[in-house]
Amino acid sequence: MAQQKLFEVLADSFIRQQVSQCFALLGDANMNWAAAMSERECNFTYVRDEHCAVAAAMSWSRLTGQVGVATVTCGPGLTQILTALPAAVRANIPLVIFAGEAPLHSPWYNQQINQGPLVEACGAEYWPLHSTKLMPLKVDTAFECARRQLQPIVLGVPLDLQESMVDRPQEPTPLQQIDSTRDNLATEQQRLPDPAIVDDLADRVVSAN
């Protein structure tokens, strides 16, 4: 089976979600992924401060009705988005933010911080992606959750894992992709009720009176 760098697999996962625009401030923990996205014809708008990347993605999402995408590097790069992130949460704007994480096996790396609590304190969700096999599905699920729940989701991907060689995943058919996403949503996120089921239950309540 052909192999790819993991950051290339992740770029393919984002492109499969029809991502065509990303707002970015690059660093060592997100630049390879960004380069792979650019090679796949995703347009990049570069900003001078990380919170501006999130703010621009918010505006783009409101303008287009699509999930906004931004990317920042790890550590101090991520802390800068804490200015804009609460606004996205309170405005119910769907975002997926690709954030680097410090290498898992490099204790000397001086930008290492515990990123999850910072993001969660803003009301957003933080998903650390540490399983190379599950990452493509996690990306699909993040976009689905952002769309359904109208909220920002930050994906943290360790720098050293991004550089690892992995088997190129088999491209899912649309039905397989939807089914897999729904299965994952059932375990990780509260699934929104099916309107048809709600209507049926309402009819039963009315008829019981």
N, C-alpha and C positions, 0 to 999 in steps of 0.2 A: 504494500500500500504506500502511495506517495506521502511524503512528509512535508510539513511546513513549519515555520516559526509560529509560535502561539499567537504573537501579535498579528500575524497575517490571518490566522483563523478567526480571531476576534474582529478584525476589520471586515472579513467576509460576512460575519454574523450581523454587523451593523448595516452593511450594504443590503443584506437580505431584508432588513426592515425598511428599505427604501430611504435610507438616510442620504440626503444630498447636500446638506449644509451643516457645518460644525463651527462653533465659536471657540477659540483656543488661545491659551498661553502655554507655550511648550517648555518642558524640562526633560531631564533624563528619563523620567518614569512614564512619559507618554509620547515622546517624539517618534519612536519607531512605529507605534500604532497609528499616529497621525500621518506619518509618511505613507504607510500602507493604505490608509483611507484616501489620501490624495491620489495615489496611483490608481485607485479604483474610481476616480473622477468625482469624489466628494469635494465640494467647494469649501475652502477654509477662510474664515475671517479672523485675523489675528488682532488681539487687544493688548493693552499695556498693563492691565491689572486683572487678576483672576475673577474678582467679583463682577467685572465688566463682561466676561465671557458668559457667566450665568445670566446676567441682566439682558444681554443681547439675545440669548437663547429664549428667555422668557418672552421678549417682544416678538421674536420670530414665530414662536408657538402661537401667540395670540393672533398674529397676522394671518397665519396659514391654517390654523386649526390642527396642526400636526404636533407630534412630540418634538420638543426642542432638544438639541444635543450640544453639549459643551464638554471641554476636556481641560484638565489641569494636572499638574504634576503632584507628587506626594508631599507630605509634611507641611512646610510653610506655604507651599502652593495651595494645598487644600484649605488651610485655615483662612485664607483670604476670601473664600467664597461664602463665609459665614455672614457677611453683610447682606448679600442678595438672596441667599437660600431661604431665610424665613419669609421673605416677601413672596417667593414662589409658592411656598407651602400655604400661606394664608390666602393667596389668590387662586389656589387650586389649578396651578399650571403644570401640565405634564412635561417632565424633563427626564432625560437620562444623561447623567454626567459620568464620563469616563475619567476616573482619577487613578493615578499611579499609587502604588504602595511601596514602602521600603522593602528591599530584598528580604526574604524569609530567613536566609542563612548567612547574613552579613551583619553581625552585631556591631561592627565598627561604623556602620552607616549612620551619620550624625543627623539625618533628617527624619529618623524614625520616630513616629508618635502613634498613639492609639487614636486612629481617625474616627472610628465608629461613634463613640460617645459625643464627639463634637458635632457630627452631622445629625445625630438623633436628637440632640438638644435643640436643634432648629426645627424639629418636627418632621424632617425628611427621613427616608429610609436609607440605611447603609448596608450594602451587600458585599462582603469580602469574597472575592472569587479566588479560591485556593485549590479547586479541583480542576485540573486541565481537561478532563473528559466531560465535565458538566458545564464548562464555561459557555459553549454556544447555546445550550438550552437556557442557561441563566440569563443570557442577553435577550433571547426571545421573550422570556418570562418578564424581564424588567420592562420591556416596551409594552407588553400586554397590561401589566399592572399600572404603569404610568397612564396609559390610555383609559383604562376602566376606572381607576380610582382618582385620576386627576391630581397626581402628586409627583414631586421630584424623587428620583431614585439615583443614588450615587453608587457606582460600581468601583470597588477597590481591587486593583490587579497588581500583585507584587512584580517588581521590576525583573527579578531573576526568572520568574515563571514565564514572563512574556518572551524571554529569549530562548526558552526550551523548544526542542523539536518534538512535534507531535504528529500523529497520523492525521491526514486530512480527513475531516468528517464527511460522511456521505451526505449529499444534498438531500434534505427531506422533501417529500412531496408536500403540497399545500395542506392536504388532509393530515398527514403525519405531523406536520409542524403545529397545526391547530390542536390536535389531540394531545401531543406532548406538552404543549403550553398549558392546556386545561388541567392535565394531570398534575403538573407542577404547581399551578395556582391553587389547587385544592389542598395541597400540603403546606404551602408557604404563605398564602395570602387568603384573606376572607373573600370568597367568591360572591359577587353580586348576585342577587336573586334573579331568576329567569322571569321576565314580565308575564309570560304565558302562564307560568305556574302560579304567580301571584294573583292573576285574574281568575284562574280556576278556583283557587282557595277562597277568594272573595265571593264568587258565585255560590260556593258551598255554604259559606257562612250565612249569606242572604237567604238561601233556600231552606236553611235549618230553622229560621225564625218563623 
